[in-house]
Amino acid sequence: MSKLISISLSFVILMQSFGFHINDIAQIDEFIEHAKFHNEQYGDNVFVFISKHYGEQKTIHEKEQHDEKEDHEQLPFQHQTHITSITDFVLNTYIQVFKTPEFSEFKTHHFHYQAPSSSLHVEGLFQPPRLV
């Protein structure tokens, strides 16, 4: 079931990326009917029909055939799609120098102990408390 949902969502995203909408699929019958009309009336094949309504000959066909304007509005894929892409580039001039981490287990430590040489220590001022 999850594979079916994944495939159907992928198909929807693919169709939307091509600019197809649900109402375009519903208007396919108008497309076929108008293509048959062009074949019978003008002898146009499918490629010429697509060129007249979606391609290079669209402006010429719209100027010549004013009586078909209502039929042309019912054809699928007539909506306008605007895609905006914003690109942002930030140039960072601050260069931070990364130091390699130092692991303490690989580092040798040298500890030195010095006996206290303070006069207060010698007098016994810093000694633990005693019971007298």
C-alpha positions in Angstrom: 0.0 0.0 0.0 2.8 2.4 0.8 4.4 1.7 -2.6 1.2 2.6 -4.3 0.9 5.9 -2.4 4.6 6.7 -3.1 4.2 6.0 -6.8 1.0 8.1 -7.0 2.5 11.1 -5.2 5.6 10.9 -7.4 3.3 10.9 -10.5 1.4 13.9 -9.2 4.7 15.8 -8.6 5.9 14.8 -12.0 2.7 16.0 -13.7 2.8 19.3 -11.7 6.4 19.9 -12.8 5.3 19.6 -16.4 2.5 22.1 -15.7 -0.4 19.7 -16.0 -3.3 20.2 -13.7 -6.4 18.1 -12.9 -8.7 20.3 -15.1 -6.3 19.7 -18.0 -6.9 16.0 -17.7 -10.6 16.6 -17.6 -10.4 18.7 -20.8 -8.6 16.0 -22.9 -11.9 15.2 -24.6 -12.2 18.8 -25.9 -8.6 18.5 -27.2 -9.5 15.3 -29.1 -12.7 16.8 -30.5 -11.0 20.0 -31.6 -8.2 18.0 -33.2 -10.8 15.9 -35.2 -12.4 19.2 -36.3 -9.1 20.5 -37.6 -8.4 17.3 -39.4 -11.8 17.3 -41.1 -11.9 21.1 -41.8 -8.3 21.9 -42.6 -6.6 18.5 -43.1 -4.2 19.1 -40.2 -2.4 16.2 -38.6 -1.7 16.1 -34.9 1.6 17.9 -35.1 0.2 20.8 -37.1 -2.7 21.0 -34.7 -0.4 21.2 -31.7 1.7 23.8 -33.5 -1.3 25.9 -34.2 -2.6 25.8 -30.6 0.6 25.5 -28.5 3.6 26.2 -30.7 5.0 28.4 -33.4 1.8 28.9 -35.4 -0.4 29.9 -32.4 -0.4 33.7 -33.0 -1.1 33.3 -36.8 -4.0 30.8 -36.1 -5.5 33.1 -33.4 -5.6 36.0 -35.9 -7.1 34.0 -38.7 -9.7 31.9 -36.8 -11.8 34.4 -34.6 -14.8 32.1 -34.8 -13.0 29.3 -32.9 -12.0 31.5 -29.9 -14.6 29.8 -27.6 -13.3 26.4 -28.6 -9.7 27.4 -28.0 -10.5 28.6 -24.5 -11.8 25.1 -23.6 -8.6 23.4 -24.7 -6.3 22.0 -21.9 -2.9 23.5 -21.1 -4.0 27.1 -21.7 -3.1 28.4 -18.2 -0.1 30.6 -17.5 2.6 29.3 -15.1 5.2 31.5 -13.5 8.2 30.0 -11.9 10.4 32.2 -9.8 13.8 31.1 -8.6 15.7 33.2 -6.1 19.4 32.5 -5.7 21.3 33.9 -2.8 25.1 34.0 -2.6 27.0 35.2 0.4 30.7 35.9 0.3 32.2 35.4 3.7 35.6 37.1 3.9 36.3 35.9 7.5 38.6 32.9 7.4 38.7 30.9 10.5 41.7 28.7 11.2 40.8 25.4 12.6 43.2 23.7 14.9 43.5 20.0 15.0 42.2 18.6 18.3 44.8 17.5 20.8 44.0 14.3 22.7 45.3 14.2 26.2 46.0 10.5 26.1 48.7 11.0 23.5 50.3 13.9 25.3 52.9 13.4 28.0 52.5 15.4 31.1 55.2 16.4 33.5 54.1 17.3 37.0 56.5 18.7 39.6 55.8 19.0 43.2 57.5 21.6 45.3 57.5 21.5 49.1 55.9 24.6 50.6 58.5 27.1 51.6 56.2 29.6 53.3 57.0 30.8 56.7 53.3 30.3 57.8 53.5 26.7 56.9 56.6 26.2 59.0 54.9 27.8 62.1 52.0 25.4 61.8 49.3 27.9 60.9 47.9 25.8 58.1 47.7 22.5 60.0 44.6 20.5 60.6 42.8 21.2 63.9 43.9 19.3 66.9 42.2 18.3 70.2 44.0 19.8 73.2 
